[in-house]
Amino acid sequence: MNRRDFIRTTSVAGVGLAMGLPNITCAGNSQTQKAAILGGPKAFTGDWSKWPLIGEVEQDELMKVLNSGGWCRLGNKTAPKFEDEFQKCTGAKKALAVSSGTSALYTMLGALGIGPGDEVIIPPYTFIATYNVIVLNYALPVFVDIDIESFQIDADKIESAISSNTKVIMPVHIGGSPYNVDKVHKIAEKHHVPVIEDACQAHLAEWKGKCVGNWGLGGAFSFQESKNLCSGEGGAVITNDDTFYQNCYSFHHQGQGADVASLVPGSGIRGSNLRITEFQAAILLAQMTRLSEQTEKRWENAQYLTKMLKQIPGIKPAKLYNGVTKSAYHLYMFRYDKKAFSGMSRAQFIDALIAEGVPCSSGYTSMTREKYIMDLAQNKYYLSIYGEKRMKEWLESLSCPQNDQLCNEEALWFSQTMLLGTKTDMEQIAEAIRKIARYSAEISKI
Ligand SMILES: Cc1ncc(COP(=O)(O)O)c(C=O)c1O
């Protein structure tokens, strides 16, 4: 099950939450209760929030656009209004709404004139779009392994991956939690390489009090349906650089519409149609009315959950770096050590949690082991641009052991929708895990 399906299936009827009513819960005493997978009662007794949440405000904004007949952003006001709001809430100088998070990343690489022969540094623990936008430009994705404790790019391994061909570092705030901004950006500055932040999962996440997406040359956000701010599909670029903004605007609008000002000579000479529609912008304006409150709720609930889960042997919530002042918690990521659970496999642990009424996923598979990625070494255009020797080296460089260990053995996720619940919900998640731990010897024999 992929991340999007996971978020969809964890978002079951939660009318109570949509209407602002508390979930009805009954904590129970886990000391005396059997694990649900062994026939005991479920630890979770409430309802998970549905997603996306829809109210009158969505209908009003959408009908305004529908009835106006102005459905494209050109010459109309809804997309610019959303851009103003998004720019204000992220604290950026400029925001450009686009058709998806992928488009936001693609626009920025396009505005920088990234192309054949260029290298872009990325982590392997991410959604495939981070990789695809590089390959769409016939540039070479260079993977830097992750810090298994945080699930984020390992900043200490970036410097050795930089070459004279490195044109961009594109780290990802995975799960909505900031990567080590200080360390990554210090290395980038030292080597004069721009940073494009993949903040597609990190709406309103903060490093030292400033929203992510503001630390590099530009930041990309996704508004795909599963995201903390969503409109089915959609995305945005934020930046504090006027020239870069103009080039992004131009790239996303067929190379037209703004004074093309090149950061790199010749970069502003390509373009496409990556524009957002007025319908998407209307939904986003409505969804924005709940974003801050929901972000606070996820942040509070996640911190509470972390306090409880940290006490359970074999469960390690993903580490937040010292500079993190807020995580968006698009995913609640944690690690599982089967040794503390009588050798019970991760798959069995997930089944046992689901039986308790607590949805859980093992998350991403190891990107650098996928055929889709490895086959790039045989792509005829890549062979002609980079040569056989470089592509062979590239294939060998795909080894990311920390990422393999995380993906294949340890990673677990709860979805952002689960963090919209009550404190009791968080307590019941922790209880479910404690119960499974206590009965692990029995469960592992099933
Ligand atoms: C880390 C990351 N980057 C990029 C994207 C691409 O965004 P979209 O699906 O809106 O194109 C996503 C979306 O899932 C993502 O999670």
The ligand as an SDF file (V2000), in Angstrom:
LIG
                    3D

 16 16  0  0  0  0  0  0  0  0999 V2000
    8.5180   14.2650   -0.7730 C   0  0  0  0  0  0  0  0  0  0  0  0
    7.6050   14.5200   -1.9580 C   0  0  0  0  0  0  0  0  0  0  0  0
    8.0890   15.1590   -3.0210 N   0  0  0  0  0  0  0  0  0  0  0  0
    7.3180   15.4140   -4.0960 C   0  0  0  0  0  0  0  0  0  0  0  0
    5.9940   15.0390   -4.1410 C   0  0  0  0  0  0  0  0  0  0  0  0
    5.1960   15.2880   -5.3680 C   0  0  0  0  0  0  0  0  0  0  0  0
    4.0200   15.9790   -5.1420 O   0  0  0  0  0  0  0  0  0  0  0  0
    2.7270   15.7580   -6.0810 P   0  0  0  0  0  0  0  0  0  0  0  0
    2.1840   14.4140   -5.8200 O   0  0  0  0  0  0  0  0  0  0  0  0
    1.8190   16.8660   -5.6580 O   0  0  0  0  0  0  0  0  0  0  0  0
    3.1900   15.9210   -7.4680 O   0  0  0  0  0  0  0  0  0  0  0  0
    5.4410   14.3910   -3.0380 C   0  0  0  0  0  0  0  0  0  0  0  0
    4.0360   13.9780   -3.0250 C   0  0  0  0  0  0  0  0  0  0  0  0
    3.6620   12.9540   -2.5600 O   0  0  0  0  0  0  0  0  0  0  0  0
    6.2740   14.1060   -1.9190 C   0  0  0  0  0  0  0  0  0  0  0  0
    5.7920   13.4450   -0.8470 O   0  0  0  0  0  0  0  0  0  0  0  0
  1  2  1  0
  2  3  1  0
  2 15  2  0
  3  4  2  0
  4  5  1  0
  5  6  1  0
  5 12  2  0
  6  7  1  0
  7  8  1  0
  8  9  2  0
  8 10  1  0
  8 11  1  0
 12 13  1  0
 12 15  1  0
 13 14  2  0
 15 16  1  0
M  END
$$$$
